[in-house]
Amino acid sequence: MKRENLAGQTFTYWTVQNDHIFENNQKKWLCKCRCGTVRYVNEQNLLSGKSQSCGCLPAALARERIHDLTGQTFGWLKVKERAPENRHGRVSWVCECLRCGEDKCVVTGHELQQGKTKSCGCLQKKPTTMVDLRNQPFGRLTALYPTDKRDYKGSVIWYCSCECGGEAEVSQDRLTSKNTQSCGCLKEEAQANLPNTLHRIDGTCIEFLKRKQRSDNTSGHTGVYKMKNGRYRTGIGFKGKRYSLGTYDTFAEAVKAREHAENVLHNDFVEQYYQWQADVSRDKKNDIQKLKLALLIARRDRHPIKKVLAATMNGG
């Protein structure tokens, strides 16, 4: 039976390339999907229409069927514009809550149309009873007077003055809980002083080695990332450079490789740093004790302090 040459032909999203292999006595053609994915596809699946894309086709068709919800109101939420798709690929919308004024509420179209979300969350919050905070200090802030605004929890917004001369509008909850203590100047000062609080050795920050995982981590483990093809990529940074630890089929294999690299590089490095720090601290204490001893000897024998100090430092 003469086999058909499919090179150059298109099957929905697939475009067949001029390359094929035989696997388990079945012919597979190298195909490129419209989204850019390249893989070998069974010839019979192409001809029968069983395989039409790498898997992006259902998502593309779903996007084509999306109804524009802009301007529509669902409960207390009025749709302003479409938001970027969330990490699960679901279409989301930016909404304004007509009840409390929150205008950056992001809700999926499914939750809006099914009536599962009717507000930014303020419906579930009980309004906070206003307490008179006039002229009371909260860190660097002093509450001056309440405004007509409320936050998404129903807490009264207070107009405040800051010691630096700035002004801010802060909710009653954030003032009384001490979550906000300035107009933003405290944060700016902390960021400006950040280089002085970090310890860098050979281009490596000691504090960063012990930090928690980033908020945008997609795998749940620092240094391990899930790729679009389902495999896991892992790497590690050390002394200003980034080292790739390879890609793995399973999450557990990638985590194991990352943890091994952490033990070899990070943990030993941090342990040596803290040991060095302890040695320096001990040497400083010894120098202080020697200095005190030198002063006592100088007072007792009335010797020149510099000569006595030099003698004690040299082990005399």
Rosetta blueprint (number, residue, H / E / L):
1 M L
2 K L
3 R L
4 E L
5 N L
6 L L
7 A L
8 G L
9 Q L
10 T E
11 F E
12 T L
13 Y L
14 W E
15 T E
16 V E
17 Q E
18 N E
19 D E
20 H E
21 I E
22 F E
23 E E
24 N L
25 N L
26 Q E
27 K E
28 K E
29 W E
30 L E
31 C E
32 K E
33 C E
34 R L
35 C L
36 G L
37 T L
38 V E
39 R E
40 Y E
41 V E
42 N E
43 E H
44 Q H
45 N H
46 L H
47 L H
48 S H
49 G L
50 K L
51 S L
52 Q L
53 S L
54 C L
55 G L
56 C H
57 L H
58 P H
59 A H
60 A H
61 L H
62 A H
63 R H
64 E H
65 R L
66 I L
67 H L
68 D L
69 L L
70 T L
71 G L
72 Q L
73 T E
74 F E
75 G L
76 W L
77 L E
78 K E
79 V E
80 K E
81 E E
82 R E
83 A E
84 P L
85 E L
86 N L
87 R L
88 H L
89 G L
90 R L
91 V L
92 S E
93 W E
94 V E
95 C E
96 E E
97 C E
98 L L
99 R L
100 C L
101 G L
102 E L
103 D L
104 K L
105 C E
106 V E
107 V E
108 T E
109 G H
110 H H
111 E H
112 L H
113 Q H
114 Q L
115 G L
116 K L
117 T L
118 K L
119 S L
120 C L
121 G L
122 C H
123 L H
124 Q H
125 K L
126 K L
127 P L
128 T L
129 T L
130 M L
131 V L
132 D L
133 L L
134 R L
135 N L
136 Q L
137 P E
138 F E
139 G L
140 R L
141 L E
142 T E
143 A E
144 L E
145 Y E
146 P E
147 T E
148 D E
149 K E
150 R E
151 D L
152 Y L
153 K L
154 G L
155 S L
156 V E
157 I E
158 W E
159 Y E
160 C E
161 S E
162 C E
163 E L
164 C L
165 G L
166 G L
167 E E
168 A E
169 E E
170 V E
171 S E
172 Q H
173 D H
174 R H
175 L H
176 T H
177 S L
178 K L
179 N L
180 T L
181 Q L
182 S L
183 C L
184 G L
185 C H
186 L H
187 K H
188 E H
189 E H
190 A H
191 Q H
192 A H
193 N H
194 L H
195 P H
196 N H
197 T H
198 L L
199 H L
200 R E
201 I E
202 D L
203 G L
204 T E
205 C E
206 I H
207 E H
208 F H
209 L H
210 K L
211 R L
212 K L
213 Q L
214 R L
215 S L
216 D L
217 N L
218 T L
219 S L
220 G L
221 H L
222 T L
223 G L
224 V E
225 Y E
226 K E
227 M L
228 K L
229 N L
230 G L
231 R L
232 Y E
233 R E
234 T E
235 G E
236 I E
237 G E
238 F E
239 K L
240 G L
241 K E
242 R E
243 Y E
244 S E
245 L E
246 G E
247 T E
248 Y E
249 D L
250 T L
251 F H
252 A H
253 E H
254 A H
255 V H
256 K H
257 A H
258 R H
259 E H
260 H H
261 A H
262 E H
263 N H
264 V H
265 L H
266 H H
267 N H
268 D H
269 F H
270 V H
271 E H
272 Q H
273 Y H
274 Y H
275 Q H
276 W H
277 Q H
278 A H
279 D H
280 V H
281 S H
282 R H
283 D H
284 K H
285 K H
286 N H
287 D H
288 I H
289 Q H
290 K H
291 L H
292 K H
293 L H
294 A H
295 L H
296 L H
297 I H
298 A H
299 R H
300 R H
301 D H
302 R L
303 H L
304 P L
305 I H
306 K H
307 K H
308 V H
309 L H
310 A H
311 A H
312 T H
313 M H
314 N L
315 G L
316 G L
